[in-house]
Each structure stands twice: as C-alpha cells, then as structure tokens.
Amino acid sequence: MENSATDISPDTSSNEVDKMLPPGKLLILGLQHVLVMYAGAVAVPLMIGDRLGLSKEVVSLLISCDLFCCGVVTLIQCLGIGKFIGIRLPVIMSVTFAAVTPMIAIGSNPEIGLTGIFGATMVAGLITTLLAPLVSRLMPLFPPLVTGIVITSIGLSIIQVGIDWAAGGAGNPRYGDPIYICIASAVLLFILLITRYARGFFSNIAVLLGIAFGFLLAYMMNEVSLSGLGEAKWFAVVTPMALGTPTFDPVAILTLTAVLIIVFIESMGMFLALGDIVGVKLTQQDIVRGLRVDGIGTFIGGLFNSFPHTSFSQNVGLVSVTRVHSRWVCVAAGGILIVFGMVPKMAVLVASIPQFVLGGAGLVMFGMVLATGIRILARANYTTNRYNLYIVAISLGMGMTPTLSHGFFSQFPAMLQPLLHSGIMLATASSVILNLFFNGYNAVDKTPEKKTV
C-alpha cells in the first residue's frame, strides 16, 4: 500500500520538513511555488492601485515592494528566529485579500490616503503580534471534525480562484473564451500525464512543467503580452517608506486590527491543514510562532510600502500535490521573491504568464486541498453521533454562501464585510459554535472501530 502524506510518522515527517535538497532542485521547486502564488500576490497592489487611482509608476513600486516583503516574511516563517518566531514548515507568506476592502476605504479618505494604510498596517501588525498567544488558546476548539470542515472550506473557496484563472481571470472582458479554457485543459492534461508517467524529481515539478508548457502554447497562439518588459529596470533597491512617512489614524488602525484577528483564525486553520498534510502534529506554541510571523510580516509590509501578510492557501495545495515537504523549498522561494522584488524585469516576465495557464494547474492544486479536507471528514464518527452530520452540513453551507451569492450580505454594515465575505471564516465560526453546542468543549469524538475482513 502506498503511503500518503499523512501516513508518515511524526519523526519521519519532521525529517522530511527539515530535509535539505540539492541547490538545483531547491531552485526549481522554489520557482514552482513562486509561480503558483505570483498572480495572487500582485493582485492586491493592482486592485488597490486601480481603486485609488494611483499612477503606473506607483503601482509598479507597490508590486516590487510586495514581492520583496513576501520573500522576507516567507524566510522568517520558514527559518524562524530563536524559539519564539516562525512555524518552520513549508509556508509561503503573501498579502491577504481579506484586508483589501477596508484598505480601499481607508485610502479613499483624502485625510488619510495611502500613507494612512501603511501606518495602520504597521500598528495593526504590532498589536496582533502581541495577541498571538491569546488567539492560539482557541486550539481546543479545533478537533479533527472542525479542522476537516475548515480545510474543506479552504479548498472550496480557493478552487473558485482556479476556475476563474482557467476562464481568463475575473474581470477579463474575454472571460470564458474557449481558447483560454482549451489551453487551461491542455495544462491540466499535461500535468496529469507527467504525474502518471514521470518518476522522481520530474513528477515533483509536474506543476512547473505544466505552466511552462502552457506558457509556450499560449505564446504560439499570440496570447502572451510582454509589454513593459523592455522598459522595466534590471535592478531597483526596495527601501522603507519610499512613498512617504506613514500616518496613523485610530479608526484605520482599529479596522485593520479587527481584520487581522479574523485572518489569524484563518491562518490557524491553514497551519493545522498544512500540519496534517506533512504529518506533523502542531502544538499550541507552534501556532503561536506562526501567528507571530503574520503580525511581524504585516508590520514589515507597512514599513516597506506593502500590506498585511498571511500564509497563502494556494501553496498548501502545491505541497499536497508534490508531496515535497521540505521547508527549504519555501526558503528558496522566499529568496526568489526577494530577487523578483529587486529585479523588475524578472517580475514583469513572470507577470506575463496568462492567468488561464495558471488555471489548469490551479484546479489540480486547489482540488487537493479540498480532497484533504474530505479525507479528514471521512474519519469523523457519523454512526453513533448523528450531530456531526448537522455540523458538517450547516458549516459547509455557511462557508459556500459568499461564493454562491455575492450580494447575500451586501446590506450589512461595512465594518462587517471582511468577515461576512470570507467563506473560510464563516465555515470556521459555524463549525466551532455548532461543535460546542452539540459535542461540548474539547470533546473526544470516538469513531467506532471497523471490522477488518
């Protein structure tokens, strides 16, 4: 019988997480992680720049700062600092979409502006860093049933991203063009063929090979735009406060702090999901170390003209697909992101990969997160505990609400929108509350033993 990622013993999986691969493999596997998260990483500065009417030069600087900060914070999370900072798992850190709406609201206020976003980001990062131990105490509220629901809701939420990518990207006037979908399908088929017939290292980089194949195919069909590549600089130093001295507005600070606490809950679920995938049982202190980097990374983001940071769910799916659990791969990815942030020409080249090419790979990776959640839910006891079915059914239904009905909560107060538009957060809150109601606090769900034939 083949061993799955979660069948590995704690000692073995810990060795896999700390395993140092040859430099060439680290570089290629790290680049694969970067390509997976790149579109999502640059989307936030693009969205904010568009809504605030920022110039092309400012938006380009925001993207460079964004990539630089993603790399630095990823290194901190994967390498760790002392005994108190960094979860030391294969995690890629990037800017969070949860803060986009409130940041646009803050930046649209002429009395606050872009520097107000940076100031609020810095202070909110410091506050939430101090709150990390308090949030981690919620771990007993996440038994396997709840964790399974959270991971499943993550998969359901991010697979929509993969579907949008395959159709050309949300907002694309040619959204759903058959050419896009055919190329995305070709990428998916190519990845499946590599996974099925390749062995060893080539099997591990199936996603990267699929993206390269899709890029070549799209280029041959004149669907790749390299505009801006010639004008981009070869090297540009990323400096703190390049867009002005941060300003500090109390309301803006409280708003982003509240959003980051919500993001903390999502991050905790993400860490638990990743721990299950790599076969490492996380302790409360592990969670604290990981959450501290969310806060510290957010502070660094504000200082270097970027935004709040969190662990990126897309890359959790890649870890599940490749079954390469070494955190040093993500360390390599962090180094590549720093280089991309300081070499704008490279950043433009990677940004030229069409989203529909990434879509074929996204369906594989994000679907694997969903499959992991379903596998965990399959372990729950539904035979003698009929309440568990109610918990799963209602929680997943709540988690799908923002995805299936974008305007469902549109009439609720603006301050609640980041919470209500996060399917992951709704599923998490619902599963925790329902599990407390039906099963009590920290209850052990004993699944009946199955008879073996």
N, C-alpha and C positions, 0 to 999 in steps of 0.2 A: 504493500500500500504506500502511495506517495505521501510524504509529509507536507502538510500545509504550513503556512507561516505561523499559525497559532498552535501547531503541534510541537513546536520546538520547546525544549525545556528552558527554564529561566537562565541557567548557566550558559547553555549553548547560544541562546538568543542574545544574551549580553555580550558574548564573544563576537557574534555577528555584528552587533551595533558598533562595537569598538574596533572592528577589523579594518586594518589599513590595506587598501588595494594599491596596485601599481599606479604610478602617476598618470600614464596614458589612459587607463581605464577610469580613473577618478575624473580626469578632464572631460572625457566623452560622456560619462554618466552624469556629471555635474551639468554639462551643457544641456543634456536632455531635460533635467529639472528646470533649468532656466527657460527653455523654450516653452515648457508647459505653463509656467506661471507668468511669462512675459506680458501676454496680452492683458491679463487681469491687473498686473502691476501698473502698466502705463494707462489703463483705462481711467483710474481715479484722477490723476492730474489733467487728463484730457477732458473729462466731464466737468471738473471744477473750472478749468480754463475757459471752456465753452460757455458755461452759465454765468461766469463773472466777466466775460468779455475781455479776457487777457490777450495780449499780443502774442504772436507766434514765437517771438524770442523768449518771452517769459514762460510760456508753456514748455518750450524746449528745455529751459533751465529746470523747471519743475520735474520733468521726466528724468533728466540726468541726476538731479538730487534724489529723486525717488529710488532709482536703481541703485545708487551709491548707498543710501540708507538701508535698503533691503539687504544688500550684501553685508554691511557692517552688523546689522541686527541678527542676521542668519548666523554669522560667525559667533556672536555672543551666545546665541541659543544652543548651537551645536558643540562649541568648545567649552563653554562655561567659564565663569570667573570665580575662583575659590569654591567654597562649599555652598554658597547661597544663591548663585545666579546661573541659570542655564539648565535646561532639562536633559541635554546631551543625548538627544535622539535625532533621527534624520528628519529635521523640520526645516521648512523654508518659510521665512518671515516676509510679509508683504503688507502693503497698506490695506485697510479694511474698507469694504463698501458700506458698512453699517453707519459710518460717520459722514458719508457724502452729503446726504440731505441737510443735516444740521450745519455742516461746514459751509454749504452754499448759502444757507440762511444767514450765517454769521458774516460771511464775506460780502453778501449783498447789502449789508448795512453800511452806508457810507461813513459812519462814525467809527466803524471797526475795521472793515476791509480785510485784505489778505494777511497783513501783519497780525491782526487780531486772531485769525485762525491759527497762525504759528504760535502765538503766545498762549492761547487756550490749550493747544496741543501739548506744549511743554509742561504747563502746570498740571493738566489732567494726567499726564504721564507720571509725574512725581506723586500725585495723590494716589493713583491706582497702584503704583509700586508698593506704597505703604499698606494698601488694603489687601494685597495678595494673600497674606496668611489668613485673613478673615474669610475671604472667598473660598479658599481651599478647604475650610472646615465643612463645606457643603458636600464633600465627597461621600459621606454615608448616605446621602440622598440619591446616589447613583449606583444602585445594584445592577447586575447584568441585564435585567429586563429594561430598566431605564436607559442604560448605556446602549443597548441594542436599538431602542427607539431613536435615540439621539443620532447614532451613526446612520441609521436608515434615513432619517430626515435630512442629514447632511447629503447623503447620496441623492435623494430626491430633489434637493434644492440645487445642487451643482450640476446634475445631469441636464438641467434646463440650459445651463451655460453651454454645455457641449452641443446640444441641439441647436441653439442659436448660432453658435460658431459654424456648424455644418451648413446652415442656411445662408451664411454670409455675414453674420453678426447683426445684433439688434441695431436698428436704425439705418441699416443699409437699404437704399432705395431698390436694390435688386434682390432683396431678401427672398430666399426660396428659389432663386434661379436654378434650373435643372443642371447647369454647368457646375455650380457650387456643390450641389448635392451629389452629383456623379463623382467629382474629384474627392469629396469627403468619403464617399463609399469606397473609392479606389484605395484611399489611405487606410481605411478600416480593413479592407481585404488584404492589403499588403502586410499590415501588422499581424493579422491572423495567420498568414502564410509563414511569416518569419517565426512567430511564436510556435507554430506547429512543426515546422521542419528544421529550423535552425537550432543549434545547440550552444551551450556555454555563453560566452560573452555576447555573441550576436543576438541571442534570444533576449538577453537583458536590455539591449538597446533597440528593441523592436520599435518602440515609440519614436525614438530619434530617427531611425531609418525610414519609418513611415512618413514622418514630417519632411525629411529630405526628399523622399520620392514624390510627395505631394507638391512640394515647392517647385521641383523640376517640371512636373506635369503642368502645374499652373503657369509657370514661366513660358513653356512651349505653347500654351494656349493664350498667351498675351494677357494673363490675368494677374500679373505681378507688376506693381508700380515701384520703381526705385527712385522716385522723385525725392529730392532733398539729400540724396547720398553724396552728390558731388559738392554741395555747399557745406555739408557738415564738417566740423573740425576733427582733426585726428586726436587732439588731446585738449582737455579742459579741466582745470582743477575745481573740485567741488568745495566751496567754502561756506562756513556757517553765516547765517543772517545776510546772505547775498542780496536779498530782496528788501532789506530794511530791518530795523530793530523791532523785535516783537512787541506788541502792545497787549495789555492784559485787561480784559473785560470780565467782571464777576459772573454775569449771566452766561456768557460764552463758555467760561471755564466750567461752570456747573453743568451746562448742557453736555459738553464733551465728556466730562467725568461720568455722568449717568450713562452715556452711550458706551463708554469703555467698560463699565461694570457689566453691562449686557454682553459685550464682546468677551469679557473674562469667562462668563458662563459658557459661551460657545467654544472658547479656547480649551476649557477644561474637558468638554466633551470630545474635542479634537484630539487632545493628548491621550485620553482614555482609548479612543479609537485607534490611534497610532500604536499605543502600547499593546493593544490586542493583536494588531497586525504583525508586529515584530516579536511578539511573545514575551514582552516584559511587563511584569505586574508593577504598576506605578504606586508609590506611596504618597501620602499627603505632602511630604516635603518635596518630592519630585514635582508635584503640581505647583507648589509654591515657587520653586525655582523657575519653572516655565512661565508662570504668570508674571513674575517679576520682570522677565525679559519683555513681555508685552508692554509693561509700563515704561521700562527703561528705553525700549525701542521707540515708543511714542514720544518720549522726551527728546531723544536724538533726532527723530523725524522733525519735530518742531524747530529744533535748533538749526538743522540743515535744510530748511525750506521744503520739508516734506510733511507727511500727515500721520495719523495714528496707525500703528502696526499690530499685526496679529499673525498667528500661524495660518498658512494657506492650505485650504482643504484640497485643492486640485492636486497638490504634490503628495498628499496622503494616498490618493488613488494611484499615483505612479509607483510609490513604494510597494503597494499591494500587487500591482501588475508585475513589476520586475523582480520582486522578492529579494532585492538588494537592500539590506537593512543597515548598511554601514553609514554612520553619521558623517564620516569623512567625505562621502559623496556630496552631501549638502554643504560641507565646508568648502569643497571645490566650487560648488555652485555659488556660494557666497563670494568667493574670490572673483569668479567670472562676472558677477553682478557689479562688483566694485569697478572692475575694468570697464565694463559697458558704461557705467556712470561717468567715467573719466575719458572715455573714447567715444564721443558722439557718433562718429561714422559707423562704428560697430553696432551701436544701439539702433541707428536708422536701418541698417541692413537686416537685423533680426526683426525689427518692427515691420519690415516689408513682407514677412511671411503672412499670406492671407489667412483670415480667420477660418475660412471654410477648410483649409488644410489642417488647422489645429482641431477642427470639429471632428474629423474622423478618428483622431487619437483621443479626443475628449470623451467620446462615447465609450471607449474601452476603459479608460482610467476612472471616470466618474461612476460608471456602472459597477466597477469593482468595489468602490466604497459602499454602494447600495447593497451589493451581494454580501459584503462583510456584515452589514447590519442585519440582513435577513438571516444569515447563518447564526448570529448571536441570538436573535429572537427565536430561532428554532430550538434552542436549548431550554427555553422557559417552560414552566410547568403549566400546561393548559388542561391537563386531565383532572386533577383534583382541586385546582384553583381556577374557577371559571372567571374570576375577576380580571385575570391577566389579559383575557381577550378584550374586555372592555377598555383596559388601559391602552393596549396597542391600537385598537380601532379608533378610539377618540383622539388619542395623541397624534397619530399619523394624519388623521383627518384635519386636525387643527394645523399641523405643520404644512399641509398642502393648500390651505386657504389662501395665503398671499399669492401663491403660484397660479392657482386656478382662477382667482378673482382679484385682479389688481386693485380694483376700487372698493373692495369689501369694507375696508377700514378708513376710507377716504374722508368721512365726515367726523372722525375722531380728532381730538386736539393734536396740533402739530408736534408738540413735545413727545407724544406717544408714538409717532410714526416710525422711528427707527426700531422700536420694539415690535410693533404690530406688523411690520413688513418683513420681519425675519422669520421665515418658516422654521428655521432651526430653533430659534428662541421660543416660539410658540409651542413646538413639539416638546422641547425640554421642560418648560414650565408646566405644561399639561401633564406630562408623564410623571414628573416629580410629585405634583399635587395629588393626582389620582392614585399613585402608588402609596403615598402616605395615607390617603383616605381608605383604600381597600386593604393594604398589606401592613401598614404601620411603619414606624421609623426603623430603618436598618434591619428589616425583616429578612430572614433567610428563606429563599424560595426553593424548597426541596423538590426536585423533579423525580418522579417515580423511576426506579431502575427498569430498564428494558430487558426483557428476557433474550438471551442470545441463543441462537439456534445452533 
